Amino acid sequence: MSDFSHLDKEGNPTMVDVGAKAVTERMAKARTRVVLDNAIMDRLESDEIHTKKGPVFQTAILAGIMAVKRTADLIPLCHPLNITKSSVDIKVNAQREIQIDCEVRLTGKTGVEMEALTGCSVAALTIYDMCKGFSHNIIIKETRLIEKTGGKSDFKMDMDA
């Protein structure tokens, strides 16, 4: 049981003690892809979809950034963090999917992977919510960590794999 950082010696959930860790610059990037029905994609105009609820991508960007800041409220064992940067980028990729990238940075004792993953996820859910009136044929897929730096080890996803 001690192999899991969020379990104590008795196997009970615990928040990781980061008190002795070094303060370093930390960054994480995550990505989610959303597949929208052609009925929705046909509404794409100047890199945005407009609905009665407002501009879909701009709203999703704001929702993603807000989610980054609230990750510790959503994931029980995440530390509340002093985020120094949070950005969400939304574009249509070559496969005609919506690609959501979230980057989060801080200077601290713990990483920001969960914040980046949460930002992408909530942005994708916002797109779903705003577009479901046109079609429920929407797929949210492949939420994954793309890169992280700082802390014990760095990571970069092999995008060709």
Summary of the structure (lengths in Angstrom):
residues: 161
radius of gyration: 17.5
end to end distance: 31.3
largest distance: 55.9
contacts: 479
relative contact order: 0.25
helix: 25%
strand: 34%
